[in-house]
Amino acid sequence: MYYIAQLLGIIAWFILIISYWKSGSKKLLYLQIAACVFFALNYTILGAFSGLLVVIFEIIRDYLYLKVKEPKKIFYISIIVYLIIAIVTYNGVLSLFCIFASLCDGYALTNKGNKAVLYSIITYSLWIIYDLSYGSYGTVVAESFIIISNTLFLLNCYSIYLKSDDLRIEKGFSITNNMLKIFNKLDKNNYDDEYIWSISKESEIIKNNKTDYIFIYDDDELIGYINFIRIPFDKFDEITKNKEYIDIDVKDIKRFSKKVGNYININSICIKNSYKNDKTIKLVSDVIKKYLLKKEKYGYKINGLLCVSASKFEEDILNYSKFRLEKTLEEDNNIYTMEGSRLNKYLKE
C-alpha cells in the first residue's frame, strides 16, 4: 500500500500541473477535483487525515473563489474551517503544517503577480515538511520542483517594477482568458475596429509563444498593457511603404531569434483613458526602452522598431521616445519607425 500511496501522489500532481495549461475555469476546476481525489486517497493510505480534510476543503474554497467577486471574504471565512480541521485532526505540531500551507495558499490566490509566486514558495515549503513527516515522498518531488522553478522565476525573470504613484509594471509570463477579455475591452476603448484583434487570434499567437506582454497595474487592477511581436523584414518593409494600413497575420509573426536581427512591431500600447497623462507617458516610454535593452542584453539583436499609432496616447509616447514619423496613413493614423543610427543612439542613451 505504501508504494500505491506514492503513485497516487504523483498522479495527483500530474493532473494538477495539466490543469494549469487548460483554458476555462470549468476545465481547470474539474481537473483539480480529480487531482483532489488522488491526493485524498494518498493521504488516507498514509494516515494523514489533516491533509485529507484540507485538500477536500481546498476544492470547495477554490470553487467559491471562482464564483465571488471578492475572494478575500471567502479566505477570512475559511479560517474558521481551518481551525475546526486543526482541532479535529491534531496529531502533533507537524499535523498542522498542511493547514498553515493551505492558509498561505488561500491568501496567495487573492493576490496577483510576483506576490502570488512568493506565497506559493512558502506554501509548498510547508507542504514538503508535512508530506515528509507522513512519508508522502512522491508529492515532495513535485513540490520541490515547483519551489525551484518559482524561485528561479523571481530571481532571473525580469519583472519590471516601476512606480508612478500607485502604478506597477510587470513583464507578462502567463496570459489568462480573463486577461485577454480585459485586453479586448481596453482595445475597444482605444482603437477603431480595424485595429482590434479578436480574442481567438490573440490566443493563437500566445499559444505559440510568439509575443511578449508588459502589464500595467493600479494596485491589483489591470489597467493597461504593451504588446511586442517580431515580424520579418519583408513585412516591416511592406507596412512602412504602403499608404494603407496593413494588418499582421498570425503566419507573419515569428519567435524572437538570437541568430538573426529582430524587427519588432510594438503592436499595442493601451491604457484606460483616465490614466493618460504626462507621468504615464514617461513611465510607459521608460518601460518600453527597458524592455528593448533587456532583449539586447540577452542576445536578441534589434534591427528595427515599428509602431502604427492608432491612438493619441501611442502617438504621444512615440514622439516622446523620438521615433521617426515615417508617414501618415489615409485613415490619419501615423507609422513610426526607428532604425540605424537613431536606434543605436536610443538604446545607448
Secondary structure, 3 states (H helix, E strand, C coil): CHHHHHHHHHHHHHHHHHHCCCCCHHHHHHHHHHHHHHHHHHHHHHCCHHHHHHHHHHHHHHHHHHHCCCHHHHHHHHHHHHHHHHHHHCCCHHHHHHHHHHHHHHHHCCCCCHHHHHHHHHHHHHHHHHHHHHCCHHHHHHHHHHHHHHHHHHHHCCCCCCCECCEEEEEECCCCHHHHHHHHHHHHHHCCHHHCCCHHHHHHHHHCCCCEEEEEEECCEEEEEEEEEEECHHHHHHHHHCCCCCCCCHHHCECCCCCCCEEEEEEEEEECHHHCCHHHHHHHHHHHHHHHHHHHHCCCCEEEEEEEECCHHHHHHHHHCCCEEEEECCCCCEEEEEEHHHHHHHHHC
